[in-house]
Amino acid sequence: MNIVEPFAYGNSFVHRLDPRVKIITAALYSIVVALTYELTILFVSAVSALAILVAARLPLKKVFWRLIVVNGFILSHRDAYP
């Protein structure tokens, strides 16, 4: 079984990182963002995510479209969990 993910292929610094480093970094990032209430930390995390996005040289239009779809799904189901 092959999973086709066009964002996984590239020749940027981010693409060349060891997969274990990417997984650990993503997990730590997710924990920090999920557990913080401070706007400064959230702002820094958003800026760092955009910096990594630019460093990975991904097509911004496709990334933002994917984010809109995922967040739209999440927003449409927010009333299911009071």
mmCIF file of the N, C-alpha and C atoms, coordinates in Angstrom:
data_MODEL
# 
_entry.id   MODEL 
# 
loop_
_atom_site.group_PDB 
_atom_site.id 
_atom_site.type_symbol 
_atom_site.label_atom_id 
_atom_site.label_alt_id 
_atom_site.label_comp_id 
_atom_site.label_asym_id 
_atom_site.label_entity_id 
_atom_site.label_seq_id 
_atom_site.pdbx_PDB_ins_code 
_atom_site.Cartn_x 
_atom_site.Cartn_y 
_atom_site.Cartn_z 
_atom_site.occupancy 
_atom_site.B_iso_or_equiv 
_atom_site.pdbx_formal_charge 
_atom_site.auth_seq_id 
_atom_site.auth_comp_id 
_atom_site.auth_asym_id 
_atom_site.auth_atom_id 
_atom_site.pdbx_PDB_model_num 
ATOM 1   N N  . MET A 1 1  ? 0.846   -1.176 0.000  1.00 0.00 ? 1  MET A N  1 
ATOM 2   C CA . MET A 1 1  ? 0.000   0.000  0.000  1.00 0.00 ? 1  MET A CA 1 
ATOM 3   C C  . MET A 1 1  ? 0.894   1.243  0.000  1.00 0.00 ? 1  MET A C  1 
ATOM 4   N N  . ASN A 1 2  ? 0.680   2.113  -0.939 1.00 0.00 ? 2  ASN A N  1 
ATOM 5   C CA . ASN A 1 2  ? 1.439   3.350  -1.031 1.00 0.00 ? 2  ASN A CA 1 
ATOM 6   C C  . ASN A 1 2  ? 0.522   4.537  -0.772 1.00 0.00 ? 2  ASN A C  1 
ATOM 7   N N  . ILE A 1 3  ? 0.992   5.437  0.042  1.00 0.00 ? 3  ILE A N  1 
ATOM 8   C CA . ILE A 1 3  ? 0.260   6.668  0.295  1.00 0.00 ? 3  ILE A CA 1 
ATOM 9   C C  . ILE A 1 3  ? 0.923   7.761  -0.518 1.00 0.00 ? 3  ILE A C  1 
ATOM 10  N N  . VAL A 1 4  ? 0.145   8.436  -1.328 1.00 0.00 ? 4  VAL A N  1 
ATOM 11  C CA . VAL A 1 4  ? 0.681   9.504  -2.164 1.00 0.00 ? 4  VAL A CA 1 
ATOM 12  C C  . VAL A 1 4  ? 0.431   10.831 -1.456 1.00 0.00 ? 4  VAL A C  1 
ATOM 13  N N  . GLU A 1 5  ? 1.502   11.497 -1.081 1.00 0.00 ? 5  GLU A N  1 
ATOM 14  C CA . GLU A 1 5  ? 1.420   12.796 -0.416 1.00 0.00 ? 5  GLU A CA 1 
ATOM 15  C C  . GLU A 1 5  ? 2.387   13.736 -1.119 1.00 0.00 ? 5  GLU A C  1 
ATOM 16  N N  . PRO A 1 6  ? 1.865   14.651 -1.940 1.00 0.00 ? 6  PRO A N  1 
ATOM 17  C CA . PRO A 1 6  ? 2.753   15.521 -2.716 1.00 0.00 ? 6  PRO A CA 1 
ATOM 18  C C  . PRO A 1 6  ? 3.624   16.442 -1.864 1.00 0.00 ? 6  PRO A C  1 
ATOM 19  N N  . PHE A 1 7  ? 3.185   16.785 -0.656 1.00 0.00 ? 7  PHE A N  1 
ATOM 20  C CA . PHE A 1 7  ? 3.997   17.662 0.190  1.00 0.00 ? 7  PHE A CA 1 
ATOM 21  C C  . PHE A 1 7  ? 5.213   16.945 0.775  1.00 0.00 ? 7  PHE A C  1 
ATOM 22  N N  . ALA A 1 8  ? 5.235   15.629 0.705  1.00 0.00 ? 8  ALA A N  1 
ATOM 23  C CA . ALA A 1 8  ? 6.332   14.857 1.298  1.00 0.00 ? 8  ALA A CA 1 
ATOM 24  C C  . ALA A 1 8  ? 7.585   14.871 0.427  1.00 0.00 ? 8  ALA A C  1 
ATOM 25  N N  . TYR A 1 9  ? 7.457   15.268 -0.811 1.00 0.00 ? 9  TYR A N  1 
ATOM 26  C CA . TYR A 1 9  ? 8.592   15.227 -1.730 1.00 0.00 ? 9  TYR A CA 1 
ATOM 27  C C  . TYR A 1 9  ? 9.128   16.629 -1.970 1.00 0.00 ? 9  TYR A C  1 
ATOM 28  N N  . GLY A 1 10 ? 10.426  16.756 -1.907 1.00 0.00 ? 10 GLY A N  1 
ATOM 29  C CA . GLY A 1 10 ? 11.057  18.047 -2.147 1.00 0.00 ? 10 GLY A CA 1 
ATOM 30  C C  . GLY A 1 10 ? 12.535  17.971 -1.831 1.00 0.00 ? 10 GLY A C  1 
ATOM 31  N N  . ASN A 1 11 ? 13.205  19.082 -2.022 1.00 0.00 ? 11 ASN A N  1 
ATOM 32  C CA . ASN A 1 11 ? 14.644  19.113 -1.805 1.00 0.00 ? 11 ASN A CA 1 
ATOM 33  C C  . ASN A 1 11 ? 15.024  20.257 -0.870 1.00 0.00 ? 11 ASN A C  1 
ATOM 34  N N  . SER A 1 12 ? 14.190  20.542 0.091  1.00 0.00 ? 12 SER A N  1 
ATOM 35  C CA . SER A 1 12 ? 14.473  21.628 1.021  1.00 0.00 ? 12 SER A CA 1 
ATOM 36  C C  . SER A 1 12 ? 15.134  21.086 2.284  1.00 0.00 ? 12 SER A C  1 
ATOM 37  N N  . PHE A 1 13 ? 15.582  22.004 3.121  1.00 0.00 ? 13 PHE A N  1 
ATOM 38  C CA . PHE A 1 13 ? 16.161  21.640 4.415  1.00 0.00 ? 13 PHE A CA 1 
ATOM 39  C C  . PHE A 1 13 ? 15.186  20.801 5.237  1.00 0.00 ? 13 PHE A C  1 
ATOM 40  N N  . VAL A 1 14 ? 13.927  21.175 5.227  1.00 0.00 ? 14 VAL A N  1 
ATOM 41  C CA . VAL A 1 14 ? 12.911  20.471 6.012  1.00 0.00 ? 14 VAL A CA 1 
ATOM 42  C C  . VAL A 1 14 ? 12.709  19.051 5.479  1.00 0.00 ? 14 VAL A C  1 
ATOM 43  N N  . HIS A 1 15 ? 12.715  18.886 4.174  1.00 0.00 ? 15 HIS A N  1 
ATOM 44  C CA . HIS A 1 15 ? 12.536  17.563 3.587  1.00 0.00 ? 15 HIS A CA 1 
ATOM 45  C C  . HIS A 1 15 ? 13.708  16.637 3.889  1.00 0.00 ? 15 HIS A C  1 
ATOM 46  N N  . ARG A 1 16 ? 14.893  17.193 4.050  1.00 0.00 ? 16 ARG A N  1 
ATOM 47  C CA . ARG A 1 16 ? 16.079  16.374 4.298  1.00 0.00 ? 16 ARG A CA 1 
ATOM 48  C C  . ARG A 1 16 ? 16.275  16.008 5.772  1.00 0.00 ? 16 ARG A C  1 
ATOM 49  N N  . LEU A 1 17 ? 15.476  16.558 6.667  1.00 0.00 ? 17 LEU A N  1 
ATOM 50  C CA . LEU A 1 17 ? 15.597  16.221 8.087  1.00 0.00 ? 17 LEU A CA 1 
ATOM 51  C C  . LEU A 1 17 ? 15.257  14.755 8.329  1.00 0.00 ? 17 LEU A C  1 
ATOM 52  N N  . ASP A 1 18 ? 15.874  14.199 9.358  1.00 0.00 ? 18 ASP A N  1 
ATOM 53  C CA . ASP A 1 18 ? 15.583  12.832 9.772  1.00 0.00 ? 18 ASP A CA 1 
ATOM 54  C C  . ASP A 1 18 ? 14.105  12.748 10.186 1.00 0.00 ? 18 ASP A C  1 
ATOM 55  N N  . PRO A 1 19 ? 13.382  11.749 9.710  1.00 0.00 ? 19 PRO A N  1 
ATOM 56  C CA . PRO A 1 19 ? 11.960  11.629 10.063 1.00 0.00 ? 19 PRO A CA 1 
ATOM 57  C C  . PRO A 1 19 ? 11.702  11.585 11.566 1.00 0.00 ? 19 PRO A C  1 
ATOM 58  N N  . ARG A 1 20 ? 12.618  10.999 12.329 1.00 0.00 ? 20 ARG A N  1 
ATOM 59  C CA . ARG A 1 20 ? 12.444  10.951 13.785 1.00 0.00 ? 20 ARG A CA 1 
ATOM 60  C C  . ARG A 1 20 ? 12.480  12.353 14.379 1.00 0.00 ? 20 ARG A C  1 
ATOM 61  N N  . VAL A 1 21 ? 13.342  13.202 13.847 1.00 0.00 ? 21 VAL A N  1 
ATOM 62  C CA . VAL A 1 21 ? 13.412  14.592 14.315 1.00 0.00 ? 21 VAL A CA 1 
ATOM 63  C C  . VAL A 1 21 ? 12.110  15.317 13.994 1.00 0.00 ? 21 VAL A C  1 
ATOM 64  N N  . LYS A 1 22 ? 11.578  15.080 12.812 1.00 0.00 ? 22 LYS A N  1 
ATOM 65  C CA . LYS A 1 22 ? 10.325  15.729 12.418 1.00 0.00 ? 22 LYS A CA 1 
ATOM 66  C C  . LYS A 1 22 ? 9.161   15.286 13.312 1.00 0.00 ? 22 LYS A C  1 
ATOM 67  N N  . ILE A 1 23 ? 9.101   14.004 13.632 1.00 0.00 ? 23 ILE A N  1 
ATOM 68  C CA . ILE A 1 23 ? 8.011   13.490 14.465 1.00 0.00 ? 23 ILE A CA 1 
ATOM 69  C C  . ILE A 1 23 ? 8.103   14.048 15.884 1.00 0.00 ? 23 ILE A C  1 
ATOM 70  N N  . ILE A 1 24 ? 9.298   14.031 16.465 1.00 0.00 ? 24 ILE A N  1 
ATOM 71  C CA . ILE A 1 24 ? 9.468   14.542 17.824 1.00 0.00 ? 24 ILE A CA 1 
ATOM 72  C C  . ILE A 1 24 ? 9.178   16.039 17.886 1.00 0.00 ? 24 ILE A C  1 
ATOM 73  N N  . THR A 1 25 ? 9.665   16.775 16.902 1.00 0.00 ? 25 THR A N  1 
ATOM 74  C CA . THR A 1 25 ? 9.426   18.216 16.857 1.00 0.00 ? 25 THR A CA 1 
ATOM 75  C C  . THR A 1 25 ? 7.931   18.523 16.704 1.00 0.00 ? 25 THR A C  1 
ATOM 76  N N  . ALA A 1 26 ? 7.264   17.794 15.828 1.00 0.00 ? 26 ALA A N  1 
ATOM 77  C CA . ALA A 1 26 ? 5.828   18.015 15.632 1.00 0.00 ? 26 ALA A CA 1 
ATOM 78  C C  . ALA A 1 26 ? 5.037   17.685 16.891 1.00 0.00 ? 26 ALA A C  1 
ATOM 79  N N  . ALA A 1 27 ? 5.431   16.630 17.583 1.00 0.00 ? 27 ALA A N  1 
ATOM 80  C CA . ALA A 1 27 ? 4.735   16.258 18.814 1.00 0.00 ? 27 ALA A CA 1 
ATOM 81  C C  . ALA A 1 27 ? 4.921   17.323 19.893 1.00 0.00 ? 27 ALA A C  1 
ATOM 82  N N  . LEU A 1 28 ? 6.146   17.775 20.082 1.00 0.00 ? 28 LEU A N  1 
ATOM 83  C CA . LEU A 1 28 ? 6.406   18.814 21.085 1.00 0.00 ? 28 LEU A CA 1 
ATOM 84  C C  . LEU A 1 28 ? 5.680   20.111 20.732 1.00 0.00 ? 28 LEU A C  1 
ATOM 85  N N  . TYR A 1 29 ? 5.718   20.490 19.463 1.00 0.00 ? 29 TYR A N  1 
ATOM 86  C CA . TYR A 1 29 ? 5.026   21.697 18.999 1.00 0.00 ? 29 TYR A CA 1 
ATOM 87  C C  . TYR A 1 29 ? 3.524   21.593 19.296 1.00 0.00 ? 29 TYR A C  1 
ATOM 88  N N  . SER A 1 30 ? 2.937   20.448 18.984 1.00 0.00 ? 30 SER A N  1 
ATOM 89  C CA . SER A 1 30 ? 1.498   20.246 19.205 1.00 0.00 ? 30 SER A CA 1 
ATOM 90  C C  . SER A 1 30 ? 1.132   20.336 20.671 1.00 0.00 ? 30 SER A C  1 
ATOM 91  N N  . ILE A 1 31 ? 1.965   19.750 21.525 1.00 0.00 ? 31 ILE A N  1 
ATOM 92  C CA . ILE A 1 31 ? 1.693   19.792 22.964 1.00 0.00 ? 31 ILE A CA 1 
ATOM 93  C C  . ILE A 1 31 ? 1.753   21.225 23.482 1.00 0.00 ? 31 ILE A C  1 
ATOM 94  N N  . VAL A 1 32 ? 2.775   21.971 23.085 1.00 0.00 ? 32 VAL A N  1 
ATOM 95  C CA . VAL A 1 32 ? 2.918   23.358 23.541 1.00 0.00 ? 32 VAL A CA 1 
ATOM 96  C C  . VAL A 1 32 ? 1.736   24.197 23.081 1.00 0.00 ? 32 VAL A C  1 
ATOM 97  N N  . VAL A 1 33 ? 1.360   24.076 21.818 1.00 0.00 ? 33 VAL A N  1 
ATOM 98  C CA . VAL A 1 33 ? 0.257   24.884 21.285 1.00 0.00 ? 33 VAL A CA 1 
ATOM 99  C C  . VAL A 1 33 ? -1.066  24.489 21.932 1.00 0.00 ? 33 VAL A C  1 
ATOM 100 N N  . ALA A 1 34 ? -1.274  23.202 22.159 1.00 0.00 ? 34 ALA A N  1 
ATOM 101 C CA . ALA A 1 34 ? -2.543  22.750 22.736 1.00 0.00 ? 34 ALA A CA 1 
ATOM 102 C C  . ALA A 1 34 ? -2.702  23.148 24.198 1.00 0.00 ? 34 ALA A C  1 
ATOM 103 N N  . LEU A 1 35 ? -1.601  23.257 24.925 1.00 0.00 ? 35 LEU A N  1 
ATOM 104 C CA . LEU A 1 35 ? -1.695  23.501 26.361 1.00 0.00 ? 35 LEU A CA 1 
ATOM 105 C C  . LEU A 1 35 ? -1.469  24.944 26.783 1.00 0.00 ? 35 LEU A C  1 
ATOM 106 N N  . THR A 1 36 ? -1.166  25.829 25.864 1.00 0.00 ? 36 THR A N  1 
ATOM 107 C CA . THR A 1 36 ? -0.873  27.204 26.258 1.00 0.00 ? 36 THR A CA 1 
ATOM 108 C C  . THR A 1 36 ? -2.105  28.103 26.115 1.00 0.00 ? 36 THR A C  1 
ATOM 109 N N  . TYR A 1 37 ? -2.125  29.111 26.968 1.00 0.00 ? 37 TYR A N  1 
ATOM 110 C CA . TYR A 1 37 ? -3.166  30.133 26.905 1.00 0.00 ? 37 TYR A CA 1 
ATOM 111 C C  . TYR A 1 37 ? -2.569  31.512 26.663 1.00 0.00 ? 37 TYR A C  1 
ATOM 112 N N  . GLU A 1 38 ? -1.263  31.603 26.596 1.00 0.00 ? 38 GLU A N  1 
ATOM 113 C CA . GLU A 1 38 ? -0.607  32.889 26.413 1.00 0.00 ? 38 GLU A CA 1 
ATOM 114 C C  . GLU A 1 38 ? -0.539  33.256 24.938 1.00 0.00 ? 38 GLU A C  1 
ATOM 115 N N  . LEU A 1 39 ? -0.997  34.457 24.632 1.00 0.00 ? 39 LEU A N  1 
ATOM 116 C CA . LEU A 1 39 ? -1.027  34.888 23.243 1.00 0.00 ? 39 LEU A CA 1 
ATOM 117 C C  . LEU A 1 39 ? 0.366   35.036 22.642 1.00 0.00 ? 39 LEU A C  1 
ATOM 118 N N  . THR A 1 40 ? 1.340   35.411 23.452 1.00 0.00 ? 40 THR A N  1 
ATOM 119 C CA . THR A 1 40 ? 2.686   35.568 22.901 1.00 0.00 ? 40 THR A CA 1 
ATOM 120 C C  . THR A 1 40 ? 3.246   34.229 22.433 1.00 0.00 ? 40 THR A C  1 
ATOM 121 N N  . ILE A 1 41 ? 3.009   33.178 23.188 1.00 0.00 ? 41 ILE A N  1 
ATOM 122 C CA . ILE A 1 41 ? 3.481   31.855 22.785 1.00 0.00 ? 41 ILE A CA 1 
ATOM 123 C C  . ILE A 1 41 ? 2.735   31.387 21.537 1.00 0.00 ? 41 ILE A C  1 
ATOM 124 N N  . LEU A 1 42 ? 1.446   31.641 21.482 1.00 0.00 ? 42 LEU A N  1 
ATOM 125 C CA . LEU A 1 42 ? 0.676   31.265 20.297 1.00 0.00 ? 42 LEU A CA 1 
ATOM 126 C C  . LEU A 1 42 ? 1.134   32.047 19.068 1.00 0.00 ? 42 LEU A C  1 
ATOM 127 N N  . PHE A 1 43 ? 1.442   33.322 19.247 1.00 0.00 ? 43 PHE A N  1 
ATOM 128 C CA . PHE A 1 43 ? 1.936   34.129 18.138 1.00 0.00 ? 43 PHE A CA 1 
ATOM 129 C C  . PHE A 1 43 ? 3.285   33.607 17.655 1.00 0.00 ? 43 PHE A C  1 
ATOM 130 N N  . VAL A 1 44 ? 4.186   33.312 18.581 1.00 0.00 ? 44 VAL A N  1 
ATOM 131 C CA . VAL A 1 44 ? 5.506   32.778 18.211 1.00 0.00 ? 44 VAL A CA 1 
ATOM 132 C C  . VAL A 1 44 ? 5.362   31.427 17.515 1.00 0.00 ? 44 VAL A C  1 
ATOM 133 N N  . SER A 1 45 ? 4.449   30.599 17.968 1.00 0.00 ? 45 SER A N  1 
ATOM 134 C CA . SER A 1 45 ? 4.252   29.303 17.328 1.00 0.00 ? 45 SER A CA 1 
ATOM 135 C C  . SER A 1 45 ? 3.671   29.455 15.920 1.00 0.00 ? 45 SER A C  1 
ATOM 136 N N  . ALA A 1 46 ? 2.792   30.421 15.720 1.00 0.00 ? 46 ALA A N  1 
ATOM 137 C CA . ALA A 1 46 ? 2.247   30.659 14.382 1.00 0.00 ? 46 ALA A CA 1 
ATOM 138 C C  . ALA A 1 46 ? 3.330   31.189 13.440 1.00 0.00 ? 46 ALA A C  1 
ATOM 139 N N  . VAL A 1 47 ? 4.150   32.091 13.928 1.00 0.00 ? 47 VAL A N  1 
ATOM 140 C CA . VAL A 1 47 ? 5.232   32.629 13.099 1.00 0.00 ? 47 VAL A CA 1 
ATOM 141 C C  . VAL A 1 47 ? 6.249   31.535 12.775 1.00 0.00 ? 47 VAL A C  1 
ATOM 142 N N  . SER A 1 48 ? 6.558   30.685 13.749 1.00 0.00 ? 48 SER A N  1 
ATOM 143 C CA . SER A 1 48 ? 7.512   29.608 13.483 1.00 0.00 ? 48 SER A CA 1 
ATOM 144 C C  . SER A 1 48 ? 6.939   28.595 12.486 1.00 0.00 ? 48 SER A C  1 
ATOM 145 N N  . ALA A 1 49 ? 5.649   28.326 12.564 1.00 0.00 ? 49 ALA A N  1 
ATOM 146 C CA . ALA A 1 49 ? 5.021   27.417 11.599 1.00 0.00 ? 49 ALA A CA 1 
ATOM 147 C C  . ALA A 1 49 ? 5.087   27.998 10.189 1.00 0.00 ? 49 ALA A C  1 
ATOM 148 N N  . LEU A 1 50 ? 4.842   29.297 10.061 1.00 0.00 ? 50 LEU A N  1 
ATOM 149 C CA . LEU A 1 50 ? 4.951   29.934 8.744  1.00 0.00 ? 50 LEU A CA 1 
ATOM 150 C C  . LEU A 1 50 ? 6.392   29.925 8.240  1.00 0.00 ? 50 LEU A C  1 
ATOM 151 N N  . ALA A 1 51 ? 7.350   30.105 9.133  1.00 0.00 ? 51 ALA A N  1 
ATOM 152 C CA . ALA A 1 51 ? 8.760   30.074 8.735  1.00 0.00 ? 51 ALA A CA 1 
ATOM 153 C C  . ALA A 1 51 ? 9.151   28.685 8.221  1.00 0.00 ? 51 ALA A C  1 
ATOM 154 N N  . ILE A 1 52 ? 8.678   27.654 8.895  1.00 0.00 ? 52 ILE A N  1 
ATOM 155 C CA . ILE A 1 52 ? 8.973   26.285 8.441  1.00 0.00 ? 52 ILE A CA 1 
ATOM 156 C C  . ILE A 1 52 ? 8.283   26.010 7.117  1.00 0.00 ? 52 ILE A C  1 
ATOM 157 N N  . LEU A 1 53 ? 7.089   26.523 6.948  1.00 0.00 ? 53 LEU A N  1 
ATOM 158 C CA . LEU A 1 53 ? 6.367   26.372 5.688  1.00 0.00 ? 53 LEU A CA 1 
ATOM 159 C C  . LEU A 1 53 ? 7.142   27.006 4.537  1.00 0.00 ? 53 LEU A C  1 
ATOM 160 N N  . VAL A 1 54 ? 7.663   28.184 4.760  1.00 0.00 ? 54 VAL A N  1 
ATOM 161 C CA . VAL A 1 54 ? 8.462   28.863 3.733  1.00 0.00 ? 54 VAL A CA 1 
ATOM 162 C C  . VAL A 1 54 ? 9.774   28.118 3.493  1.00 0.00 ? 54 VAL A C  1 
ATOM 163 N N  . ALA A 1 55 ? 10.418  27.645 4.574  1.00 0.00 ? 55 ALA A N  1 
ATOM 164 C CA . ALA A 1 55 ? 11.681  26.919 4.443  1.00 0.00 ? 55 ALA A CA 1 
ATOM 165 C C  . ALA A 1 55 ? 11.498  25.609 3.677  1.00 0.00 ? 55 ALA A C  1 
ATOM 166 N N  . ALA A 1 56 ? 10.329  25.005 3.797  1.00 0.00 ? 56 ALA A N  1 
ATOM 167 C CA . ALA A 1 56 ? 10.058  23.751 3.087  1.00 0.00 ? 56 ALA A CA 1 
ATOM 168 C C  . ALA A 1 56 ? 9.740   23.976 1.615  1.00 0.00 ? 56 ALA A C  1 
ATOM 169 N N  . ARG A 1 57 ? 9.545   25.234 1.245  1.00 0.00 ? 57 ARG A N  1 
ATOM 170 C CA . ARG A 1 57 ? 9.243   25.610 -0.142 1.00 0.00 ? 57 ARG A CA 1 
ATOM 171 C C  . ARG A 1 57 ? 8.006   24.881 -0.680 1.00 0.00 ? 57 ARG A C  1 
ATOM 172 N N  . LEU A 1 58 ? 6.970   24.834 0.147  1.00 0.00 ? 58 LEU A N  1 
ATOM 173 C CA . LEU A 1 58 ? 5.717   24.230 -0.271 1.00 0.00 ? 58 LEU A CA 1 
ATOM 174 C C  . LEU A 1 58 ? 4.862   25.263 -0.996 1.00 0.00 ? 58 LEU A C  1 
ATOM 175 N N  . PRO A 1 59 ? 3.994   24.824 -1.891 1.00 0.00 ? 59 PRO A N  1 
ATOM 176 C CA . PRO A 1 59 ? 3.099   25.762 -2.565 1.00 0.00 ? 59 PRO A CA 1 
ATOM 177 C C  . PRO A 1 59 ? 2.066   26.316 -1.581 1.00 0.00 ? 59 PRO A C  1 
ATOM 178 N N  . LEU A 1 60 ? 2.178   27.604 -1.288 1.00 0.00 ? 60 LEU A N  1 
ATOM 179 C CA . LEU A 1 60 ? 1.349   28.216 -0.243 1.00 0.00 ? 60 LEU A CA 1 
ATOM 180 C C  . LEU A 1 60 ? -0.142  28.102 -0.525 1.00 0.00 ? 60 LEU A C  1 
ATOM 181 N N  . LYS A 1 61 ? -0.518  28.260 -1.769 1.00 0.00 ? 61 LYS A N  1 
ATOM 182 C CA . LYS A 1 61 ? -1.937  28.204 -2.121 1.00 0.00 ? 61 LYS A CA 1 
ATOM 183 C C  . LYS A 1 61 ? -2.529  26.828 -1.787 1.00 0.00 ? 61 LYS A C  1 
ATOM 184 N N  . LYS A 1 62 ? -1.806  25.770 -2.106 1.00 0.00 ? 62 LYS A N  1 
ATOM 185 C CA . LYS A 1 62 ? -2.295  24.421 -1.818 1.00 0.00 ? 62 LYS A CA 1 
ATOM 186 C C  . LYS A 1 62 ? -2.323  24.150 -0.314 1.00 0.00 ? 62 LYS A C  1 
ATOM 187 N N  . VAL A 1 63 ? -1.327  24.636 0.403  1.00 0.00 ? 63 VAL A N  1 
ATOM 188 C CA . VAL A 1 63 ? -1.292  24.438 1.866  1.00 0.00 ? 63 VAL A CA 1 
ATOM 189 C C  . VAL A 1 63 ? -2.465  25.158 2.523  1.00 0.00 ? 63 VAL A C  1 
ATOM 190 N N  . PHE A 1 64 ? -2.694  26.403 2.157  1.00 0.00 ? 64 PHE A N  1 
ATOM 191 C CA . PHE A 1 64 ? -3.786  27.151 2.774  1.00 0.00 ? 64 PHE A CA 1 
ATOM 192 C C  . PHE A 1 64 ? -5.146  26.579 2.399  1.00 0.00 ? 64 PHE A C  1 
ATOM 193 N N  . TRP A 1 65 ? -5.284  26.063 1.175  1.00 0.00 ? 65 TRP A N  1 
ATOM 194 C CA . TRP A 1 65 ? -6.540  25.432 0.782  1.00 0.00 ? 65 TRP A CA 1 
ATOM 195 C C  . TRP A 1 65 ? -6.793  24.206 1.655  1.00 0.00 ? 65 TRP A C  1 
ATOM 196 N N  . ARG A 1 66 ? -5.762  23.414 1.898  1.00 0.00 ? 66 ARG A N  1 
ATOM 197 C CA . ARG A 1 66 ? -5.893  22.239 2.747  1.00 0.00 ? 66 ARG A CA 1 
ATOM 198 C C  . ARG A 1 66 ? -6.267  22.629 4.179  1.00 0.00 ? 66 ARG A C  1 
ATOM 199 N N  . LEU A 1 67 ? -5.668  23.713 4.678  1.00 0.00 ? 67 LEU A N  1 
ATOM 200 C CA . LEU A 1 67 ? -5.997  24.191 6.023  1.00 0.00 ? 67 LEU A CA 1 
ATOM 201 C C  . LEU A 1 67 ? -7.445  24.655 6.113  1.00 0.00 ? 67 LEU A C  1 
ATOM 202 N N  . ILE A 1 68 ? -7.917  25.308 5.073  1.00 0.00 ? 68 ILE A N  1 
ATOM 203 C CA . ILE A 1 68 ? -9.309  25.767 5.049  1.00 0.00 ? 68 ILE A CA 1 
ATOM 204 C C  . ILE A 1 68 ? -10.257 24.579 5.093  1.00 0.00 ? 68 ILE A C  1 
ATOM 205 N N  . VAL A 1 69 ? -9.960  23.552 4.326  1.00 0.00 ? 69 VAL A N  1 
ATOM 206 C CA . VAL A 1 69 ? -10.820 22.365 4.297  1.00 0.00 ? 69 VAL A CA 1 
ATOM 207 C C  . VAL A 1 69 ? -10.848 21.683 5.672  1.00 0.00 ? 69 VAL A C  1 
ATOM 208 N N  . VAL A 1 70 ? -9.681  21.465 6.261  1.00 0.00 ? 70 VAL A N  1 
ATOM 209 C CA . VAL A 1 70 ? -9.606  20.788 7.561  1.00 0.00 ? 70 VAL A CA 1 
ATOM 210 C C  . VAL A 1 70 ? -10.283 21.615 8.648  1.00 0.00 ? 70 VAL A C  1 
ATOM 211 N N  . ASN A 1 71 ? -9.984  22.905 8.708  1.00 0.00 ? 71 ASN A N  1 
ATOM 212 C CA . ASN A 1 71 ? -10.583 23.753 9.735  1.00 0.00 ? 71 ASN A CA 1 
ATOM 213 C C  . ASN A 1 71 ? -12.074 23.936 9.523  1.00 0.00 ? 71 ASN A C  1 
ATOM 214 N N  . GLY A 1 72 ? -12.506 23.931 8.270  1.00 0.00 ? 72 GLY A N  1 
ATOM 215 C CA . GLY A 1 72 ? -13.938 23.988 7.995  1.00 0.00 ? 72 GLY A CA 1 
ATOM 216 C C  . GLY A 1 72 ? -14.649 22.757 8.532  1.00 0.00 ? 72 GLY A C  1 
ATOM 217 N N  . PHE A 1 73 ? -14.030 21.598 8.374  1.00 0.00 ? 73 PHE A N  1 
ATOM 218 C CA . PHE A 1 73 ? -14.598 20.369 8.918  1.00 0.00 ? 73 PHE A CA 1 
ATOM 219 C C  . PHE A 1 73 ? -14.674 20.435 10.438 1.00 0.00 ? 73 PHE A C  1 
ATOM 220 N N  . ILE A 1 74 ? -13.624 20.920 11.066 1.00 0.00 ? 74 ILE A N  1 
ATOM 221 C CA . ILE A 1 74 ? -13.599 21.022 12.525 1.00 0.00 ? 74 ILE A CA 1 
ATOM 222 C C  . ILE A 1 74 ? -14.670 21.999 13.001 1.00 0.00 ? 74 ILE A C  1 
ATOM 223 N N  . LEU A 1 75 ? -14.790 23.146 12.350 1.00 0.00 ? 75 LEU A N  1 
ATOM 224 C CA . LEU A 1 75 ? -15.793 24.137 12.748 1.00 0.00 ? 75 LEU A CA 1 
ATOM 225 C C  . LEU A 1 75 ? -17.210 23.624 12.539 1.00 0.00 ? 75 LEU A C  1 
ATOM 226 N N  . SER A 1 76 ? -17.416 22.825 11.520 1.00 0.00 ? 76 SER A N  1 
ATOM 227 C CA . SER A 1 76 ? -18.770 22.315 11.266 1.00 0.00 ? 76 SER A CA 1 
ATOM 228 C C  . SER A 1 76 ? -19.207 21.292 12.307 1.00 0.00 ? 76 SER A C  1 
ATOM 229 N N  . HIS A 1 77 ? -18.263 20.735 13.051 1.00 0.00 ? 77 HIS A N  1 
ATOM 230 C CA . HIS A 1 77 ? -18.593 19.737 14.073 1.00 0.00 ? 77 HIS A CA 1 
ATOM 231 C C  . HIS A 1 77 ? -18.380 20.231 15.492 1.00 0.00 ? 77 HIS A C  1 
ATOM 232 N N  . ARG A 1 78 ? -18.202 21.523 15.665 1.00 0.00 ? 78 ARG A N  1 
ATOM 233 C CA . ARG A 1 78 ? -17.933 22.050 16.998 1.00 0.00 ? 78 ARG A CA 1 
ATOM 234 C C  . ARG A 1 78 ? -19.137 21.953 17.929 1.00 0.00 ? 78 ARG A C  1 
ATOM 235 N N  . ASP A 1 79 ? -20.350 21.960 17.383 1.00 0.00 ? 79 ASP A N  1 
ATOM 236 C CA . ASP A 1 79 ? -21.545 21.891 18.225 1.00 0.00 ? 79 ASP A CA 1 
ATOM 237 C C  . ASP A 1 79 ? -21.807 20.463 18.711 1.00 0.00 ? 79 ASP A C  1 
ATOM 238 N N  . ALA A 1 80 ? -21.134 19.483 18.157 1.00 0.00 ? 80 ALA A N  1 
ATOM 239 C CA . ALA A 1 80 ? -21.348 18.095 18.559 1.00 0.00 ? 80 ALA A CA 1 
ATOM 240 C C  . ALA A 1 80 ? -20.746 17.802 19.925 1.00 0.00 ? 80 ALA A C  1 
ATOM 241 N N  . TYR A 1 81 ? -19.797 18.639 20.357 1.00 0.00 ? 81 TYR A N  1 
ATOM 242 C CA . TYR A 1 81 ? -19.120 18.406 21.636 1.00 0.00 ? 81 TYR A CA 1 
ATOM 243 C C  . TYR A 1 81 ? -19.222 19.664 22.489 1.00 0.00 ? 81 TYR A C  1 
ATOM 244 N N  . PRO A 1 82 ? -20.237 19.718 23.345 1.00 0.00 ? 82 PRO A N  1 
ATOM 245 C CA . PRO A 1 82 ? -20.413 20.928 24.163 1.00 0.00 ? 82 PRO A CA 1 
ATOM 246 C C  . PRO A 1 82 ? -19.349 21.142 25.194 1.00 0.00 ? 82 PRO A C  1 
# 
